[in-house]
Amino acid sequence: MSSLYRSAISARIAKLPGLPLSDEDDYDETEESADSVGSLPSAMGPPPLTSASRPTKPPNPEYTPIRPDAYNQYFSQALQIELPTRGLVVRAYHTPLPGKGIMIMHHGAGYSALSFACLAKELEGLLGKEMGVLAFDARRHGKTTAMEGQSDQNLSMDVLVDDLVALVQAVFRDVQAAPTIMLVGHSMGGSVVVHACPKLQELKYVISGVAVLDVVEGTAIDALPHMHALLDTRPEGFHSEEDAIEWHINTRAINNPASARISVPSILVPKESSLAPLTRANQAYAFRWRTPLRSTAPYWASWFSSLSTLFLGIRTGRLLILAGRERLDTTLEIGHMQGKFQLNVMSGRGGTEVGHLVQEDDPVELAERLKEFWERNQRIEVRGKVIKRIGEA
């Protein structure tokens, strides 16, 4: 395996399963009000702690978590949405605006809706009068929990897709009055939105476009044999949330300290939480992963299998955004030459380093790309005659 290929695989590890941080079992108003937002720093800190046996050190204040539940800076509101048919209570972050559309965002495996927080803020500045944003934690992620007596362990693609469809139906019950939807999915979430698009269209929701962020079927499948070795390099937990944020910055898993301070705490749980398994390997830490990546291994192949073909087959606008000029697989290469989808490669403007978490590393550029895609796929009215969008019945 060449160094270039090894580097590509390492950068893609985040695509499969995910990171978890502090999460509580109850959602009362007192707890929410304690989550306040502070100023956004950009400094880098000392090397991360990776062993529970090392003596603890005082948390680095440069990596103090930013509590996003002061919603007015990122989202207008946080919602707990009960989906009885799915056995879930879903945590969603919503900016409902009086415009004509909404972007529904699905995070990658092991991450959370708050990986889109900075992006949502940028989009509000660009499209605030036209479009709202809805991002949510998938099952077994973030603050989404199973209902009493239900299990949320199944992360198969069919289950994740049905969860998304049920969420859309719960939020927008009246299909005729529902806004135009643009689906945005990162990594595993990209595969979920591709699968969900035709199901939502069958229900008569208007899908103006699907944007897939930094996942290519061929690269993802090629990486699977190396996943467990790569996971061996990850700590089992952290002594503080600050240590976890620092680790993500120092390992370049996230290149934007401001976003890391918002998103990382949502992908961990504290020691006393029952939301993630307590093991001999992580029991000495104050915080452990909300979604241990190894536990999702049975689903990895199914997440990405046939993704390229499905992506090219959806009846709506298609956008693929990549963090770097990685090789497209054969199906996508042919599709791109035939003009079947729009391809953007993040440039990292102003020296910004962009990795797998494109929405966190450079939310400004990504917001501009998504705005352009949204505007390109709006229906046009010529002399009173409406020209329908792709995907509009």
N, C-alpha and C positions, 0 to 999 in steps of 0.2 A: 504494500500500500504506500503510494507516494506521499511525501510530506504535504503536498497540496490537497490530496484526497483526504488525508488524515485531518488536516485543518478544516476541510469542509464538513467532515463528519462531526468533528468536535463542535463546530458552530451550530450544527443541526440537532444536537442532543436535546435541546430545549423543545424541539418539535414534538417529541413523543409524550413523555409524561411530565409531571411538573412539580414545582416548588410550593411549599405551604408555610404559613406563618401564624401569627396570633389570631385566634378565633374563639369566640365564646358561644356557649350553647343557648343563651337567652338574648333577646333583642329589645330589652326594655328601653324606655326613653332616657332613663338615667345613664345607661351605658352609652347610648348613642351621643348624648350631649357631652360626654367626656371626651369624645373624639373631636378635637379642635385642630384647625389648620394653622401651621406656623409659616415662617418665611422659608423660601426655597434656597438652600445653599448649593454650592457646586464643588466643594473641596473634596479631596481624596484623603483617605485615612491610612493607618498602619496596616501591616499584613493581617489577614484574617486568622481567627482561631479555628482549627479543624479537628481538635481532639478534646474529648471530654475530660481527659486526664490532666490537661494543662491548667495551671491556676487561672482563675478568672481575673479579669482586669476591669476597671471602671469602663462603662459604655462610652464610646466616643461621641460627644455631643454633636459632631458634624454629621452624624448619621441618625439623629433623632427622628423617629417615625413622624410622618405627617398624617394626621387622622383625616381622611377624606370625607368624613361625615359632616364636616362643615360644608354642606353640599353646594352652597352658592358659588364656590370657586371652581368646581369641576362638573357637578351635576346639580340639577334643581332639587332632587329628592332621592331618597333610598326607599325601596319598597320591599315588603315581604309578601310574595304572591303565592297563594296556596293553589296547588295543582292536584286535586284529589285523585284524578285518574292516573297520575304519574307517581303518587305517593310522596310528593315533594313539597317543601316550602322553599321557594326560590328567592334568593336575594338578587334584586335588580337595582340598577342605578339609572335614573331617567331624567332627561331634560325634555319635557313636553313643550313644544312650541306651536304656535298657531299656524305654522306653515303647512305645506302640502306633502311633506315627506318625512320619513324617519329612517335613520340608519340603525339596524339591529346588529349588535356586535357579539361574536362568540370567541372567547379566548382559547388559547392552546392548552394542551394537557398539562396539569400541574400549576397553571397560572390562575388568574382570576379576572373578574370584570374590571378591577381597578388597574389592570395593565393598560386600559384605554382611557384613564382619567385625564392625562395631559392632552391626549388627542381630542377628547370630547370638548375640552376647554378651547382648543384651537379651532375646532369646527364651529363652535358657537359664534366665534368672532367672524368666521368666514361665511357661514350659512344660517346664522341665527334666526333670520326671518323666514327662511324657507324650510328648515329641516330640524327635527329633534333627534335625540340620540337615546338608545336603550341598550345598555350592556348588562349582562347577567352572569352570575356564577353557575357553572354547570353542576350537575350532581356530583357529590363527593369532592367539591371544590369550594373554596372560599366560605361564605356564610350560608350557602344553600344546604339544607338538611333534609333528612328523611322524616316523613310523618311518623307518628307513634305506631309501632308495629310494622312499619315498612322498611325495606332495605334499599339502599342507594348504591350498592356495590357494583352493579352491572354497568360497565362503561362501553358496551358494544355500540357500534355505529348506529344500528337501528334504534336502540334505546335513546341515544343522544339526539337523534333526529326527531323522534317522536316527542321528546321533551321540548325541543325548540318549537315545534309546530303547536303543541299544547300551550306554550307560553304566549305565542302570538295570538292564539284564539282567546286566551284569557284576558289579554290586554286590549285587543281590538275585536270585541265580540261582534260588532256590526260590520260585516265585510264591506258593505256598500259605503259606509262612512269612514272606513279605515284609510289612513294615509298611504301614499305610495311607499313601498318598502325597498330599501337597498340593503342587501345582506353583506356583512363584512366578517370574515373569519380568519383568525391567525392560526397557522400550522394545523393541528388537529381540528381546530374550529373551522378552518377553511374547508376541510372535507365535510364537516357537518352541514355548513350552509349550502354547499354544492348539492348534497343529497336532499336537503330540505326544500330547496327552491321549487322543484316540480310538484312536491306535495302541497306547498302553499298555493301554487298556481291552480292546482286542481280544486282547491277550496275557494278560488276566485279572488285571492289577494293579488294585487298588482305588484310585481317585482321588477323594478326598473333596472337592476343590475346586481351582480355578485362580484365582490372583490375578495380575492384570496391573497393572504399575506404570507410570503416567504415559505412556501412549501411546494416541492416538486415531487411527484410520486416516485420517480426513479431514484433520486437522491435519498429520499426517506427510506425506501425499501432496502437500498444498498447499505444504509447505516445500521439496520436492525441487528446484524450479527455482532456488531461491536458495542451495542448499547450497554450490556451488563459490565463490560470492562470500563466503559466511560463512567458509569454510575459508581464504580468503586472509588473514583477520585472525589466524589462528593461527600461532604460531612453528613453525618446522620442527624445532626441537630446543631443548635447554637445556644450559647449561654445568655444571649440577650438579642432583642430585635435589632439593636444597633450592630451587633456582630454579623447578623445575617445580611443586613443591608451592605455592610462593608465588604463582606465576602462576594456578593454579587457585583459590586463595583470593581473590586480588585481582580476578579477573575474575568471581567469584561462580559459577564452574562448580561448585564445591563450597563450601558454606557452613559446614562443620564442620571446623576445622583438625585435630582429632584423627583423624577418618576420612581426611582427605586425606593425612596423614602415613603412614597404613597402605596406602591403595589406590594412590596415584599412582606410587610406585616400580614397581609391578607392570605398569604400562602403558607403560613405557619400556624400551629396551634400551641398553646401553653401546655406545660407538663400535665396539669390536672385535667385537661380536656379529654373527652371520650370520643372525639370526632376522628381521631387517627390512632392506629395501634401503638401501644407502648411496648417496646422491645428491650432486650438487654443492650442492644447497640445504641439506643437513643434515650434510655431512661435517665442518664446522668445529666442530660441537657434541660435547660429551662424551656426551650422551644424546639419543636420538631416539625417535619414536613406535614402539611395538611393532607397532601396526596402523594404518598410514597411512590416514586416512579416504578420501582420493581413490581409493585402490586398491580400495575396496569399492563404488564407484559403480555398477558393472553390476548389483549385487544390490539396490539401495535400493528400487526400486519393488516387486519381488517380496516383500520382507520384510513390507510393510504392505498389499498388495493383498488385498481381501476379508477383512481381519482382523475387522471388526465382525460380519459375517455368521457367520463361523466361531466367533467368541467366543460369540455368542448360541445357536449350535447345539450346543455341547458338552454332553454329558449328565452334568453334575456341578454343584456350586455354583460361582457366578461372582462374582468381585469385581473391580471396577475402582477403582484408587486414583489420584487425580490430584493434582498439585502446586498447581493453581489452578483456578478455575471457568472453564475454557476451554469453548468451545461443543462439545457432542457432535455428531458427524455425524448425519445423518438416521436411519440405521439404529439407532444406539445411542439416540438420543432416543426413538424409538418403542419400542425394547426396554425402556428404563428406565420409560417410562410404563406399560408392560404388566407391570412388576415382574419382568422376566426376569433381572436381575442387581442386585447390591448396588453402590452407588456411594458412595465416600467421597472427600472432598476434604480434604487435609492442612491443618490449621488453623495450624500453626506455633505451638504452645503456648509460652507464656512469651517471646514475641517472637522465636522462632526463625524465620529466613527459610528457606523450603523452595522449592527449585528442582527442576529435572528429576531430579536424583539424590536422590530422596526417601529412599532407604534410607541414604544417607550424611548428609543434612542433618538429619534428625530420626529416628534409629533408635528412640528411645523411643516416640514416638507410633505409628510404623509397626508396631512389635512389638505394641502393644496392639491395633491394628486387625486384624492377622493372627491374634492369639490369639482375638479375638472370632469371626472368620470360621471358624477351626478348630473352636472349640467349638460353633458353630451347626450345623456340618455333621457332627457325630458321630451315629452311629446310637443310637437310644434303645431301651431295654428296658422294656416295660410288662408287669408281672405275668408275667415270664418269656418274653414274646413279643418278638422282635427286630423293630424297625421299621427297614428298610434305609435307608441313606443314598442320596442322589442319586448315580448313577454306580456303585452297587454291584450286581453281578449277583445 
